[in-house]
């Protein structure tokens, strides 16, 4: 995830644009009504995830050194 890469994922409602840059992943645009997936910002740690539920697109970071030891987070 060190290189910059922008790509599209086709979901149930249409195209979701994803950006990978400087070790972070973020959803740039999606055809969903609420745009919560975009407002969530970027992710960068092992086991973090982003989702556009209406469009059925799910991003998960896997791998890394496993240094994160959280059982759960809520906000």
N, C-alpha and C positions, 0 to 999 in steps of 0.2 A: 504494500500500500504506500510505498514511498514516492512512486511516480504519480503525476497528475493524469487522471483518466475520467472522461465523462461518457456515459453510455445510457441507453434506454432499455427499460424492461417493459414488456407488454403485459398488462394485467387485464382484469375483467372489464374495466371501464375505458381502457386506453393505455397511453404511454406514460410511464413514470421515468423522469430523468434523474440519474444518480451521479454524484461527483465523488471521486476518490482523489484526495490531495493531501500531501504532507502527513500521511498516517491517519487521516480522518475520512469518514464516509458521511455523506449528507444527501438528502433528497432535495433536489432543486425545484422540481415541478411535478405535479400529478393532477389528474383530472377529477379528483375527489372534491366534494363540496366543502368540507370543513377545513382542509389544508393543515390539519394537526400534524401530519407527517413532516411537513416543511418547518413548521414552528418548533418542532422538537429539537432542531439543530443537528449538530454532527455527533458522531460516535467515534471512539478511538481505542477503547479497551477490549481485551478478550472477553467474549460472551455478552457484550453490549449488543443491542438490537434496535432497529427502526422498522416501522411497518406503516404501510398505507392499507388499512383494513378494507375500505370500500373497493380498492383496486386489487386487493389480494396480492400485494407485493410485500415481501419480508426480507430485511437485510440483517445478517448476523455476522459478527466478527468471530472467527475461529482461529485457533493457533496462538502464536505468541509464546511468552515464557510462562504463562499461567500464574503470574505474580498477583493478580487480583483474587482476593479471597472472600468476596462478599457472598452471603447466602441469598440476600434479597435487598432490593432498594424500592422505596416508594416515594412518590411526590404528589 
